[in-house]
Amino acid sequence: MDHTIICRCEEVTLEDINNTAEKYGCSARELKLRTRAGMGYCGGRTCRPAVDAVVQEATGEEPGNNLPLKVQPPVRPTSLATLGGQHQS
Amino acid sequence: MNQNRIIDHPVLGHLENKTPVTFTFDGKTYEGYEGDTVASALLANGIRQLRVHEESGSTRGIYCNIGHCFECRMTIDQTPGVRACLTELTPEMVVESGKVQPTPFSQPEDMPQTYADFTEKHTDNKEGDPNA
């Protein structure tokens, strides 16, 4: 169960999150920055609810958007080439 | 190869009426049908591993299959990071799986977490010290 992958992009397991929370006694945001859960290629749009739930359990912090683990725009990951005006079919 | 496909589908029709197209995956030639996505064509050919995790090398395949999770990203016609589940197969398409990337830096556990850690680790190292 502990080896369940929470964030697939950065390959963060439930064990990693629980260990980090225990070791550093950190806030939800710090926990995310230390483990990189939800910070991978997909932008946390796949694992966000799972990360929120696990982090809440580990730190006791309510998930919210005031000091956020927030999802950032754009709506989908975009390459710098596209932003720079290169045509992508 | 057709054993992984639905031969006769009430909506999609008969498989026999589809136009076959060939494409290459990691240098080997495979056959799919027009209208396939890259992911579905590979799945029909029995290939479930589309890439490996860039750092750990653990295997990855189709996960959400709706273009949401980017787990099926591959290099298609020299463009990296293309989602196989959303990309329609075209004739002579060149598909490459995701590989492990080099990790030139040491593991985070070896790295100093604070400046105090850093000075402790590098007490003997006087390189760049103006007083040395």
Backbone of each chain as ProteinMPNN parsed JSONL, in Angstrom:
{"seq_chain_A": "MDHTIICRCEEVTLEDINNTAEKYGCSARELKLRTRAGMGYCGGRTCRPAVDAVVQEATGEEPGNNLPLKVQPPVRPTSLATLGGQHQS", "coords_chain_A": {"N_chain_A": [[0.836, -1.208, 0.0], [1.944, 1.244, 0.834], [3.675, 1.645, -1.204], [2.237, 2.612, -3.211], [1.941, 4.604, -6.037], [1.637, 8.035, -5.961], [2.06, 10.424, -7.396], [2.584, 10.188, -10.68], [4.195, 11.325, -12.654], [6.48, 12.39, -11.368], [7.109, 10.25, -9.949], [6.391, 9.757, -7.153], [5.88, 8.143, -4.171], [3.359, 7.052, -1.814], [4.658, 6.379, 0.492], [7.02, 7.94, 0.319], [5.92, 10.515, 0.65], [4.752, 10.342, 3.191], [7.037, 9.738, 4.736], [8.564, 12.046, 4.339], [6.9, 13.99, 5.439], [6.932, 13.179, 8.075], [9.651, 13.369, 8.732], [10.382, 16.077, 8.339], [8.328, 17.504, 9.389], [6.616, 19.269, 7.989], [4.856, 21.946, 6.225], [1.984, 21.746, 4.007], [2.623, 22.865, 1.535], [5.423, 22.981, 1.592], [5.929, 20.299, 1.759], [5.119, 19.461, -0.743], [7.0, 20.797, -2.323], [9.366, 19.604, -1.447], [9.049, 16.858, -2.093], [8.301, 16.955, -4.699], [5.841, 16.118, -5.577], [3.14, 16.258, -7.75], [4.32, 18.147, -9.371], [5.174, 17.584, -11.868], [5.402, 16.635, -15.343], [2.727, 16.691, -16.219], [1.684, 18.743, -14.843], [0.383, 18.451, -12.451], [-2.267, 17.987, -12.834], [-3.373, 15.526, -12.957], [-2.844, 14.152, -10.558], [-3.525, 15.839, -8.53], [-5.924, 15.84, -6.758], [-5.392, 13.499, -5.307], [-2.865, 14.043, -4.196], [-3.53, 16.276, -2.618], [-5.312, 15.06, -0.776], [-3.673, 13.149, 0.477], [-1.643, 14.736, 1.507], [-3.079, 16.304, 3.233], [-3.804, 14.416, 5.103], [-1.297, 13.748, 6.044], [-0.229, 16.14, 7.074], [-2.282, 17.471, 8.304], [-3.275, 19.779, 7.335], [-5.754, 21.803, 5.841], [-6.652, 21.48, 2.438], [-6.35, 24.236, 0.298], [-6.728, 27.328, -1.505], [-5.419, 29.539, -0.62], [-2.768, 29.509, 0.486], [-1.219, 28.095, -1.706], [-1.255, 24.773, -3.155], [-1.358, 25.147, -5.745], [-2.933, 24.752, -8.958], [-1.585, 25.846, -11.9], [-2.233, 28.125, -14.602], [-0.992, 27.549, -17.988], [-3.943, 25.9, -19.391], [-3.302, 23.459, -20.489], [-0.141, 21.709, -20.658], [2.382, 23.521, -22.339], [4.716, 23.907, -24.914], [7.831, 25.724, -24.922], [8.566, 26.416, -27.449], [6.145, 26.64, -28.81], [5.025, 28.813, -27.445], [6.834, 30.65, -28.262], [6.085, 31.106, -30.819], [6.484, 29.225, -32.772], [5.164, 27.17, -35.266], [2.974, 24.55, -34.526], [1.737, 21.56, -35.518]], "CA_chain_A": [[0.0, 0.0, 0.0], [2.815, 2.409, 0.924], [4.398, 1.841, -2.454], [1.322, 3.186, -4.194], [2.429, 5.847, -6.621], [0.659, 9.124, -5.906], [2.342, 11.277, -8.541], [3.256, 9.328, -11.653], [5.209, 12.071, -13.41], [7.708, 12.501, -10.58], [7.219, 8.966, -9.266], [6.389, 9.953, -5.71], [4.994, 7.169, -3.562], [2.729, 7.399, -0.542], [5.729, 6.231, 1.486], [7.869, 9.135, 0.227], [5.216, 11.662, 1.218], [4.621, 10.134, 4.64], [8.364, 9.858, 5.343], [8.98, 13.45, 4.316], [6.068, 14.708, 6.415], [7.386, 12.795, 9.401], [11.027, 13.81, 8.944], [10.548, 17.53, 8.376], [7.166, 18.115, 10.027], [6.485, 20.479, 7.181], [3.551, 22.366, 5.72], [1.569, 21.074, 2.776], [3.356, 23.408, 0.4], [6.821, 22.544, 1.704], [5.919, 18.87, 1.44], [5.047, 19.357, -2.199], [8.268, 21.237, -2.902], [10.414, 18.634, -1.125], [8.877, 15.577, -2.784], [7.946, 17.26, -6.082], [4.545, 15.521, -5.942], [2.262, 17.193, -8.45], [5.079, 19.188, -10.057], [5.78, 16.953, -13.039], [5.081, 16.978, -16.731], [1.295, 16.944, -16.437], [1.308, 19.948, -14.114], [-0.417, 18.116, -11.281], [-3.694, 17.929, -13.143], [-3.821, 14.155, -12.788], [-2.711, 13.635, -9.193], [-3.831, 16.892, -7.55], [-6.824, 15.43, -5.67], [-4.721, 12.489, -4.478], [-1.825, 14.727, -3.416], [-4.239, 17.064, -1.601], [-5.862, 14.19, 0.26], [-2.576, 12.521, 1.219], [-0.943, 15.793, 2.238], [-3.945, 16.693, 4.351], [-3.695, 13.362, 6.105], [0.052, 13.747, 6.615], [0.104, 17.374, 7.789], [-3.458, 18.002, 8.984], [-3.642, 21.072, 6.752], [-6.835, 21.772, 4.863], [-6.24, 21.991, 1.139], [-7.034, 25.473, -0.049], [-5.999, 28.069, -2.518], [-4.792, 30.756, -0.096], [-1.332, 29.257, 0.357], [-1.727, 27.018, -2.541], [-0.564, 23.764, -3.958], [-2.363, 25.397, -6.762], [-2.726, 24.431, -10.357], [-1.312, 27.103, -12.603], [-2.442, 28.13, -16.035], [-2.076, 27.324, -18.928], [-4.846, 24.78, -19.182], [-2.519, 22.26, -20.759], [1.273, 22.026, -20.82], [2.698, 24.119, -23.625], [6.161, 23.979, -25.09], [8.352, 27.074, -25.116], [8.576, 26.656, -28.894], [4.815, 27.123, -29.176], [4.889, 30.166, -26.905], [7.706, 31.506, -29.051], [5.482, 31.357, -32.117], [6.738, 28.173, -33.752], [3.921, 26.483, -35.594], [2.914, 23.142, -34.139], [0.531, 21.018, -36.139]], "C_chain_A": [[0.866, 1.251, 0.0], [3.541, 2.693, -0.371], [3.475, 2.327, -3.573], [1.903, 4.49, -4.726], [1.326, 6.886, -6.565], [0.823, 10.006, -7.144], [3.168, 10.478, -9.544], [4.391, 10.047, -12.381], [6.534, 12.122, -12.657], [7.967, 11.236, -9.766], [7.367, 9.13, -7.75], [5.388, 8.979, -5.106], [4.391, 7.728, -2.277], [3.767, 7.356, 0.567], [6.629, 7.469, 1.503], [7.214, 10.319, 0.928], [5.12, 11.538, 2.727], [5.963, 10.29, 5.349], [8.813, 11.3, 5.427], [8.199, 14.254, 5.342], [6.556, 14.431, 7.831], [8.75, 13.412, 9.718], [11.123, 15.322, 9.142], [9.397, 18.245, 9.088], [6.706, 19.358, 9.295], [5.054, 20.76, 6.752], [3.253, 21.65, 4.418], [2.383, 21.554, 1.583], [4.82, 22.96, 0.411], [6.935, 21.07, 1.326], [5.904, 18.65, -0.067], [6.381, 19.738, -2.834], [9.39, 20.238, -2.628], [10.292, 17.348, -1.939], [8.659, 15.749, -4.282], [6.641, 16.585, -6.515], [3.674, 16.58, -6.6], [2.996, 18.283, -9.206], [5.697, 18.677, -11.361], [5.214, 17.46, -14.35], [3.61, 17.372, -16.91], [0.812, 18.157, -15.656], [0.41, 19.677, -12.92], [-1.899, 17.997, -11.564], [-4.244, 16.521, -12.993], [-3.876, 13.766, -11.307], [-3.122, 14.644, -8.126], [-4.774, 16.439, -6.434], [-6.18, 14.414, -4.727], [-3.663, 13.137, -3.602], [-2.462, 15.535, -2.291], [-4.694, 16.193, -0.433], [-4.752, 13.609, 1.132], [-1.857, 13.546, 2.08], [-1.78, 16.248, 3.433], [-3.847, 15.675, 5.479], [-2.347, 13.436, 6.821], [0.315, 14.981, 7.477], [-1.061, 17.938, 8.586], [-3.912, 19.34, 8.441], [-4.765, 20.91, 5.744], [-6.295, 22.208, 3.503], [-7.037, 23.241, 0.795], [-6.217, 26.227, -1.057], [-5.32, 29.321, -1.969], [-3.273, 30.634, -0.024], [-1.243, 27.964, -0.429], [-0.698, 25.958, -2.92], [-1.16, 23.925, -5.344], [-1.938, 24.967, -8.162], [-2.6, 25.754, -11.102], [-1.79, 27.014, -14.039], [-1.106, 27.994, -16.747], [-2.865, 26.042, -18.642], [-4.146, 23.459, -19.476], [-1.067, 22.651, -20.961], [1.585, 22.483, -22.244], [4.208, 24.214, -23.747], [6.586, 25.43, -25.283], [8.363, 27.426, -26.598], [7.228, 27.205, -29.358], [4.603, 28.547, -28.684], [5.72, 31.157, -27.713], [7.227, 31.695, -30.477], [5.759, 30.3, -33.161], [5.451, 27.4, -33.997], [4.011, 25.014, -35.187], [1.621, 22.57, -34.686], [-0.238, 20.138, -35.166]], "O_chain_A": [[0.586, 2.206, -0.724], [3.972, 3.818, -0.624], [3.884, 2.437, -4.729], [2.304, 5.365, -3.96], [0.22, 6.659, -7.054], [-0.144, 10.298, -7.847], [4.32, 10.136, -9.277], [5.421, 9.447, -12.686], [7.593, 11.918, -13.25], [8.922, 11.164, -8.993], [8.352, 8.691, -7.157], [4.211, 8.974, -5.466], [4.851, 8.733, -1.735], [3.759, 8.192, 1.47], [6.962, 7.985, 2.57], [7.856, 11.034, 1.697], [5.372, 12.497, 3.457], [6.039, 10.891, 6.421], [9.366, 11.737, 6.436], [8.763, 15.101, 6.036], [6.591, 15.325, 8.677], [8.978, 13.911, 10.82], [11.859, 15.793, 10.009], [9.477, 19.443, 9.358], [6.435, 20.387, 9.915], [4.164, 19.921, 6.898], [4.127, 21.035, 3.806], [2.783, 20.763, 0.73], [5.38, 22.607, -0.627], [7.888, 20.647, 0.672], [6.586, 17.77, -0.591], [6.84, 19.082, -3.769], [10.265, 20.041, -3.471], [11.29, 16.808, -2.417], [8.814, 14.798, -5.048], [6.371, 16.492, -7.712], [3.497, 17.673, -6.061], [2.374, 19.25, -9.645], [6.634, 19.277, -11.886], [4.639, 18.545, -14.444], [3.299, 18.287, -17.672], [-0.343, 18.56, -15.79], [-0.256, 20.588, -12.428], [-2.705, 17.915, -10.637], [-5.458, 16.339, -12.91], [-4.831, 13.133, -10.858], [-3.071, 14.334, -6.936], [-4.455, 16.636, -5.261], [-6.389, 14.455, -3.515], [-3.562, 12.833, -2.414], [-2.001, 15.493, -1.151], [-4.494, 16.533, 0.734], [-4.863, 13.576, 2.357], [-1.504, 13.275, 3.228], [-1.248, 16.538, 4.505], [-3.812, 16.032, 6.656], [-2.256, 13.22, 8.03], [1.001, 14.889, 8.495], [-0.863, 18.79, 9.452], [-4.813, 19.971, 8.994], [-4.743, 20.009, 4.906], [-5.563, 23.194, 3.415], [-8.253, 23.287, 0.982], [-5.121, 25.801, -1.421], [-4.718, 30.084, -2.724], [-2.561, 31.554, -0.429], [-1.198, 26.874, 0.142], [0.507, 26.197, -2.994], [-1.431, 22.94, -6.031], [-0.755, 24.843, -8.479], [-3.42, 26.658, -10.94], [-1.756, 25.938, -14.636], [-0.098, 28.32, -16.119], [-2.505, 25.232, -17.787], [-4.372, 22.462, -18.791], [-0.772, 23.77, -21.379], [1.11, 21.9, -23.219], [4.895, 24.563, -22.787], [5.806, 26.26, -25.748], [8.19, 28.587, -26.968], [7.167, 28.113, -30.186], [4.07, 29.389, -29.407], [5.373, 32.331, -27.837], [7.885, 32.371, -31.267], [5.333, 30.434, -34.308], [4.743, 27.026, -33.061], [4.997, 24.333, -35.47], [0.535, 23.045, -34.355], [-1.284, 19.595, -35.52]]}, "seq_chain_B": "MNQNRIIDHPVLGHLENKTPVTFTFDGKTYEGYEGDTVASALLANGIRQLRVHEESGSTRGIYCNIGHCFECRMTIDQTPGVRACLTELTPEMVVESGKVQPTPFSQPEDMPQTYADFTEKHTDNKEGDPNA", "coords_chain_B": {"N_chain_B": [[-2.103, -10.285, -35.989], [-4.531, -9.157, -35.671], [-5.82, -10.178, -33.506], [-5.993, -8.662, -31.255], [-7.892, -6.836, -31.775], [-11.213, -5.495, -32.303], [-13.153, -7.2, -34.484], [-15.572, -6.883, -35.773], [-17.499, -4.215, -35.397], [-20.371, -2.657, -34.029], [-20.677, 0.121, -34.389], [-18.263, 1.177, -35.389], [-17.777, -0.411, -37.537], [-16.719, -2.923, -40.011], [-13.544, -4.425, -39.684], [-12.183, -5.181, -41.916], [-12.732, -3.303, -43.826], [-11.095, -1.2, -43.391], [-8.275, 0.969, -44.067], [-5.018, -0.204, -44.207], [-2.054, 1.051, -42.611], [1.47, 1.562, -42.508], [3.968, 1.922, -39.981], [6.848, 2.952, -38.07], [8.21, 1.773, -35.025], [10.54, 2.41, -32.683], [12.443, 1.635, -34.605], [11.465, -0.744, -35.654], [9.126, -2.111, -37.985], [5.639, -1.715, -38.06], [2.131, -2.491, -38.416], [-0.8, -0.593, -38.719], [-4.142, 0.777, -38.648], [-5.841, 3.158, -40.697], [-7.038, 5.957, -39.003], [-6.495, 4.983, -36.546], [-5.126, 5.778, -33.317], [-1.74, 6.517, -32.331], [-1.214, 5.202, -29.96], [-3.28, 3.254, -29.857], [-2.73, 1.744, -32.104], [-0.252, 0.644, -31.421], [-0.971, -0.789, -29.166], [-2.66, -2.68, -30.297], [-0.767, -4.111, -31.623], [0.342, -5.406, -29.567], [2.057, -3.988, -27.95], [2.647, -2.577, -24.962], [4.217, -1.058, -23.391], [5.132, 2.174, -23.544], [6.966, 4.072, -22.855], [9.719, 4.824, -20.611], [10.125, 5.855, -17.215], [11.805, 8.93, -16.914], [13.862, 9.217, -15.076], [13.967, 7.04, -13.192], [13.532, 4.809, -14.749], [11.41, 3.044, -14.643], [8.565, 1.341, -16.028], [6.17, 2.717, -18.364], [2.884, 3.205, -19.685], [-0.163, 3.417, -21.555], [-2.295, 5.523, -19.748], [-4.425, 7.487, -18.938], [-5.527, 7.887, -21.418], [-6.928, 9.951, -22.647], [-5.605, 12.211, -23.222], [-4.863, 13.665, -21.025], [-3.021, 13.085, -18.986], [-0.423, 12.82, -19.874], [1.14, 10.542, -19.757], [1.675, 8.874, -21.856], [3.482, 10.037, -23.51], [5.568, 10.399, -26.341], [8.289, 10.296, -28.726], [7.521, 11.536, -31.734], [7.926, 11.535, -35.118], [10.339, 12.994, -34.779], [9.535, 14.946, -32.983], [9.576, 15.6, -29.641], [7.738, 14.562, -26.662], [5.092, 14.139, -27.474], [1.697, 13.259, -27.268], [0.764, 9.969, -27.449], [-1.773, 8.943, -27.336], [-3.486, 10.782, -28.436], [-2.63, 11.333, -30.935], [-3.105, 10.939, -34.295], [-2.518, 8.164, -36.365], [-0.286, 8.3, -39.076], [0.744, 7.429, -42.435], [3.934, 5.86, -42.625], [4.914, 6.952, -40.307], [7.277, 7.902, -37.825], [7.913, 6.554, -34.835], [9.132, 6.852, -31.59], [10.096, 5.401, -28.489], [10.003, 6.641, -25.074], [13.0, 7.349, -23.322], [15.414, 6.608, -20.681], [16.767, 9.389, -19.054], [19.991, 11.003, -18.748], [21.431, 11.446, -15.48], [23.124, 13.904, -14.373], [23.729, 15.024, -11.941], [24.434, 14.56, -8.435], [22.623, 12.487, -6.102], [19.797, 13.902, -4.361], [19.986, 13.406, -1.59], [22.664, 13.419, -1.039], [23.255, 16.01, -1.285], [23.941, 19.203, 0.2], [21.584, 20.493, 2.496], [21.266, 22.851, 3.856], [23.031, 25.988, 4.401], [24.763, 25.689, 6.493], [25.133, 22.916, 6.512], [26.488, 22.73, 4.114], [28.906, 24.144, 4.567], [29.949, 22.541, 6.527], [30.354, 20.18, 5.143], [32.273, 20.915, 3.355], [34.625, 21.714, 4.645], [37.312, 21.1, 4.313], [37.802, 21.858, 1.819], [39.337, 24.283, 0.177], [39.139, 25.606, -2.087], [38.908, 28.478, -4.035], [38.877, 30.064, -1.852], [39.746, 33.135, -0.604], [41.567, 33.52, 1.446], [43.186, 31.36, 1.533]], "CA_chain_B": [[-2.133, -9.023, -35.265], [-5.906, -8.723, -35.448], [-6.459, -10.803, -32.352], [-6.21, -7.641, -30.228], [-8.854, -5.854, -32.269], [-12.599, -5.892, -32.52], [-13.246, -7.453, -35.924], [-16.829, -6.333, -36.296], [-18.023, -3.322, -34.363], [-21.654, -2.124, -34.499], [-20.587, 1.525, -34.793], [-17.049, 1.45, -36.169], [-17.839, -1.199, -38.764], [-15.859, -4.077, -40.219], [-12.115, -4.14, -39.729], [-11.702, -5.436, -43.278], [-12.928, -2.127, -44.678], [-10.156, -0.124, -43.025], [-7.039, 1.023, -44.852], [-3.845, -0.401, -43.36], [-0.898, 1.938, -42.783], [2.644, 1.069, -41.781], [4.735, 2.936, -39.248], [7.941, 2.302, -37.341], [8.334, 2.043, -33.598], [11.912, 2.066, -32.282], [13.176, 1.008, -35.7], [10.765, -1.894, -36.224], [7.948, -1.711, -38.749], [4.375, -2.288, -37.615], [0.984, -2.105, -39.221], [-2.008, -0.143, -38.036], [-5.174, 1.149, -39.608], [-6.185, 4.574, -40.781], [-7.981, 6.295, -37.936], [-5.896, 4.582, -35.269], [-4.139, 6.641, -32.681], [-0.472, 5.808, -32.188], [-1.353, 4.312, -28.809], [-4.148, 2.11, -30.157], [-2.036, 0.892, -33.067], [0.771, -0.101, -30.694], [-1.668, -1.735, -28.296], [-3.123, -3.772, -31.154], [0.416, -4.909, -31.936], [0.813, -6.053, -28.345], [3.059, -3.181, -27.251], [1.981, -1.828, -23.903], [5.173, -0.123, -22.787], [5.393, 3.256, -24.493], [8.158, 4.811, -22.441], [10.126, 4.557, -19.232], [10.293, 7.08, -16.438], [13.078, 9.518, -17.357], [14.909, 9.111, -14.075], [14.08, 5.724, -12.564], [13.487, 3.753, -15.748], [10.259, 2.15, -14.52], [7.831, 1.338, -17.292], [4.95, 3.505, -18.469], [2.092, 2.942, -20.875], [-1.389, 4.203, -21.59], [-2.882, 5.668, -18.412], [-5.779, 8.054, -19.015], [-5.942, 7.705, -22.808], [-7.745, 11.057, -23.152], [-4.753, 13.376, -23.402], [-4.852, 14.452, -19.804], [-1.974, 12.767, -18.011], [0.89, 12.856, -20.513], [1.919, 9.34, -19.464], [1.975, 8.175, -23.103], [4.246, 10.918, -24.405], [6.592, 9.723, -27.124], [8.88, 11.129, -29.771], [6.871, 11.175, -32.98], [8.532, 12.307, -36.211], [11.371, 13.873, -34.189], [8.999, 15.897, -32.012], [9.441, 14.928, -28.347], [6.638, 14.943, -25.79], [3.8, 14.086, -28.159], [0.835, 12.251, -26.648], [0.428, 8.899, -28.388], [-3.201, 8.634, -27.283], [-4.261, 11.778, -29.181], [-2.041, 11.564, -32.242], [-3.603, 9.99, -35.278], [-1.466, 7.494, -37.119], [-0.172, 8.632, -40.495], [1.648, 6.469, -43.073], [5.39, 6.001, -42.462], [5.216, 7.725, -39.118], [8.404, 7.369, -37.05], [7.567, 6.656, -33.416], [10.191, 6.365, -30.704], [9.68, 5.348, -27.094], [10.738, 7.511, -24.155], [14.171, 6.682, -22.738], [15.949, 7.154, -19.435], [17.642, 10.549, -19.268], [21.139, 10.989, -17.846], [21.33, 12.272, -14.271], [24.493, 14.359, -14.156], [23.956, 15.524, -10.583], [24.34, 13.547, -7.398], [21.296, 12.343, -5.526], [19.488, 14.98, -3.424], [20.375, 13.067, -0.222], [24.068, 13.783, -0.868], [23.421, 17.453, -1.416], [23.697, 19.946, 1.438], [20.245, 21.066, 2.542], [21.373, 24.222, 4.367], [24.384, 26.515, 4.236], [25.559, 25.07, 7.554], [25.497, 21.595, 5.971], [27.443, 22.944, 3.039], [30.211, 24.508, 5.124], [30.429, 21.361, 7.243], [30.796, 19.204, 4.155], [33.395, 21.421, 2.559], [35.603, 22.371, 5.516], [38.674, 20.885, 3.809], [37.896, 22.361, 0.462], [39.657, 25.712, 0.254], [39.146, 26.154, -3.44], [38.214, 29.753, -4.167], [38.965, 30.819, -0.607], [40.769, 34.176, -0.794], [42.547, 33.474, 2.526], [43.968, 30.123, 1.484]], "C_chain_B": [[-3.561, -8.621, -34.908], [-6.565, -9.322, -34.216], [-6.692, -9.804, -31.215], [-7.272, -6.629, -30.647], [-10.271, -6.422, -32.314], [-12.796, -6.013, -34.036], [-14.483, -6.778, -36.517], [-17.495, -5.519, -35.195], [-19.322, -2.685, -34.869], [-21.58, -0.668, -34.968], [-19.411, 1.745, -35.747], [-16.972, 0.611, -37.444], [-16.848, -2.353, -38.802], [-14.403, -3.661, -40.306], [-11.574, -4.281, -41.145], [-11.809, -4.206, -44.173], [-11.936, -1.002, -44.401], [-8.904, -0.204, -43.895], [-5.837, 0.815, -43.94], [-2.75, 0.639, -43.657], [0.272, 1.335, -42.006], [3.349, 2.237, -41.101], [5.876, 2.215, -38.543], [7.917, 2.739, -35.887], [9.69, 1.515, -33.156], [12.628, 1.245, -33.356], [12.5, -0.202, -36.32], [9.483, -1.434, -36.915], [6.708, -2.449, -38.238], [3.259, -1.816, -38.524], [-0.182, -1.671, -38.335], [-3.059, 0.177, -39.072], [-5.384, 2.651, -39.597], [-7.24, 4.88, -39.72], [-7.527, 5.834, -36.567], [-5.196, 5.768, -34.638], [-2.851, 5.829, -32.587], [-0.579, 4.784, -31.055], [-2.189, 3.081, -29.149], [-3.486, 1.173, -31.151], [-0.98, 0.038, -32.374], [0.138, -1.156, -29.792], [-2.154, -2.939, -29.097], [-1.969, -4.67, -31.568], [1.038, -5.537, -30.689], [1.863, -5.26, -27.585], [2.361, -2.306, -26.225], [2.922, -0.838, -23.228], [5.559, 0.947, -23.8], [6.643, 4.039, -24.139], [8.59, 4.306, -21.076], [10.242, 5.899, -18.523], [11.7, 7.616, -16.674], [14.202, 9.298, -16.361], [15.071, 7.674, -13.581], [14.073, 4.583, -13.573], [12.343, 2.772, -15.576], [9.311, 2.377, -15.701], [6.537, 2.16, -17.216], [4.225, 3.152, -19.761], [0.892, 3.868, -20.903], [-1.939, 4.317, -20.17], [-4.292, 6.24, -18.521], [-6.382, 7.887, -20.41], [-6.896, 8.794, -23.324], [-6.93, 12.337, -23.251], [-4.568, 14.233, -22.176], [-3.551, 14.294, -19.024], [-0.562, 12.784, -18.578], [1.752, 11.637, -20.186], [2.357, 8.647, -20.753], [2.804, 9.024, -24.047], [5.406, 10.164, -25.056], [7.216, 10.727, -28.081], [8.305, 10.681, -31.105], [7.355, 12.112, -34.083], [9.459, 13.399, -35.667], [10.828, 14.942, -33.241], [8.832, 15.19, -30.671], [8.201, 15.388, -27.587], [5.286, 14.972, -26.466], [2.964, 12.97, -27.533], [0.384, 11.217, -27.679], [-1.073, 8.65, -28.445], [-4.043, 9.613, -28.098], [-3.778, 11.944, -30.622], [-2.505, 10.502, -33.216], [-2.45, 9.448, -36.106], [-1.473, 7.97, -38.577], [0.82, 7.663, -41.121], [3.111, 6.858, -42.877], [5.756, 6.913, -41.286], [6.387, 7.079, -38.36], [8.148, 7.641, -35.567], [8.714, 6.103, -32.589], [9.715, 6.421, -29.258], [10.518, 6.313, -26.259], [11.842, 6.737, -23.458], [14.549, 7.309, -21.395], [16.894, 8.302, -19.769], [18.851, 10.437, -18.335], [20.893, 11.857, -16.618], [22.734, 12.729, -13.89], [24.775, 14.808, -12.726], [23.803, 14.404, -9.575], [22.923, 13.532, -6.831], [21.047, 13.44, -4.498], [19.94, 14.69, -1.992], [21.825, 13.474, 0.048], [24.264, 15.289, -0.843], [23.18, 18.132, -0.079], [22.327, 20.603, 1.393], [20.28, 22.514, 3.016], [22.798, 24.703, 4.154], [25.308, 25.932, 5.297], [26.042, 23.678, 7.126], [26.625, 21.722, 4.971], [28.829, 23.243, 3.591], [30.813, 23.324, 5.871], [31.029, 20.348, 6.277], [32.078, 19.637, 3.465], [34.429, 22.156, 3.397], [37.023, 22.257, 4.962], [38.885, 21.551, 2.463], [38.114, 23.871, 0.47], [39.629, 26.363, -1.123], [38.344, 27.451, -3.505], [38.25, 30.585, -2.898], [40.072, 31.867, -0.732], [41.862, 34.137, 0.282], [43.461, 32.254, 2.471], [45.382, 30.368, 0.933]], "O_chain_B": [[-3.787, -7.852, -33.974], [-7.718, -9.021, -33.91], [-7.491, -10.063, -30.316], [-7.517, -5.661, -29.928], [-10.489, -7.632, -32.356], [-12.623, -5.042, -34.772], [-14.444, -6.191, -37.599], [-17.986, -6.059, -34.204], [-19.376, -2.221, -36.008], [-22.339, -0.266, -35.85], [-19.544, 2.409, -36.775], [-16.174, 0.909, -38.333], [-16.232, -2.713, -37.799], [-14.073, -2.655, -40.935], [-10.629, -3.593, -41.531], [-11.077, -4.076, -45.153], [-11.935, 0.021, -45.086], [-8.524, -1.267, -44.387], [-5.648, 1.577, -42.993], [-2.555, 1.046, -44.803], [0.082, 0.683, -40.979], [3.327, 3.371, -41.578], [5.862, 0.989, -38.437], [7.647, 3.895, -35.562], [9.957, 0.316, -33.244], [13.331, 0.282, -33.049], [12.904, -0.652, -37.393], [8.838, -0.482, -36.476], [6.74, -3.659, -38.015], [3.417, -0.871, -39.297], [-0.494, -2.314, -37.332], [-2.882, -0.123, -40.253], [-5.131, 3.321, -38.596], [-8.213, 4.142, -39.568], [-8.091, 6.234, -35.548], [-4.725, 6.663, -35.34], [-2.864, 4.608, -32.744], [-0.101, 3.655, -31.172], [-1.829, 1.97, -28.758], [-3.65, -0.045, -31.067], [-0.822, -1.142, -32.687], [0.644, -2.271, -29.669], [-2.07, -4.077, -28.635], [-2.165, -5.855, -31.834], [2.119, -6.123, -30.748], [2.497, -5.79, -26.673], [1.588, -1.413, -26.57], [2.479, 0.104, -22.572], [6.23, 0.662, -24.792], [7.303, 4.601, -25.013], [7.921, 3.473, -20.463], [10.431, 6.94, -19.153], [12.672, 6.862, -16.641], [15.367, 9.203, -16.748], [16.184, 7.149, -13.555], [14.565, 3.495, -13.273], [12.292, 1.763, -16.279], [9.267, 3.459, -16.286], [5.908, 2.277, -16.165], [4.841, 2.847, -20.782], [0.924, 4.965, -20.347], [-2.038, 3.313, -19.463], [-5.261, 5.541, -18.223], [-7.597, 7.763, -20.559], [-7.59, 8.588, -24.319], [-7.493, 13.427, -23.353], [-4.164, 15.392, -22.272], [-3.038, 15.263, -18.466], [0.404, 12.764, -17.815], [2.974, 11.695, -20.326], [3.332, 7.896, -20.735], [2.833, 8.768, -25.251], [6.119, 9.4, -24.406], [6.741, 11.854, -28.226], [8.573, 9.567, -31.556], [7.209, 13.331, -33.987], [9.368, 14.565, -36.051], [11.597, 15.766, -32.746], [8.024, 14.267, -30.566], [7.678, 16.474, -27.838], [4.416, 15.75, -26.074], [3.463, 11.869, -27.296], [-0.291, 11.549, -28.654], [-1.595, 8.202, -29.466], [-5.192, 9.314, -28.421], [-4.428, 12.608, -31.43], [-2.32, 9.307, -32.984], [-1.536, 10.177, -36.492], [-2.521, 8.034, -39.221], [1.665, 7.118, -40.411], [3.473, 8.033, -42.953], [6.802, 7.562, -41.297], [6.471, 5.855, -38.267], [8.163, 8.784, -35.11], [9.209, 5.008, -32.858], [9.026, 7.357, -28.85], [11.594, 6.745, -26.673], [11.639, 5.594, -23.05], [14.071, 8.384, -21.03], [17.724, 8.186, -20.67], [18.753, 9.848, -17.258], [20.222, 12.885, -16.705], [23.448, 12.03, -13.172], [25.934, 14.956, -12.34], [23.119, 13.414, -9.834], [22.136, 14.45, -7.059], [21.983, 13.872, -3.825], [20.248, 15.622, -1.248], [22.19, 13.823, 1.17], [25.313, 15.782, -0.429], [22.322, 17.703, 0.694], [21.947, 21.196, 0.384], [19.431, 23.317, 2.629], [23.672, 23.925, 3.772], [26.491, 25.706, 5.042], [27.197, 23.311, 7.345], [27.579, 20.945, 4.97], [29.817, 22.665, 3.139], [32.027, 23.122, 5.856], [32.065, 19.742, 6.548], [32.875, 18.8, 3.042], [35.045, 23.112, 2.926], [37.835, 23.171, 5.108], [40.017, 21.775, 2.034], [37.191, 24.64, 0.737], [40.039, 27.511, -1.298], [37.197, 27.486, -3.059], [37.712, 31.692, -2.865], [41.229, 31.508, -0.947], [42.957, 34.656, 0.069], [44.394, 32.129, 3.264], [46.173, 29.431, 0.824]]}, "name": "protein", "num_of_chains": 2, "seq": "MDHTIICRCEEVTLEDINNTAEKYGCSARELKLRTRAGMGYCGGRTCRPAVDAVVQEATGEEPGNNLPLKVQPPVRPTSLATLGGQHQSMNQNRIIDHPVLGHLENKTPVTFTFDGKTYEGYEGDTVASALLANGIRQLRVHEESGSTRGIYCNIGHCFECRMTIDQTPGVRACLTELTPEMVVESGKVQPTPFSQPEDMPQTYADFTEKHTDNKEGDPNA"}
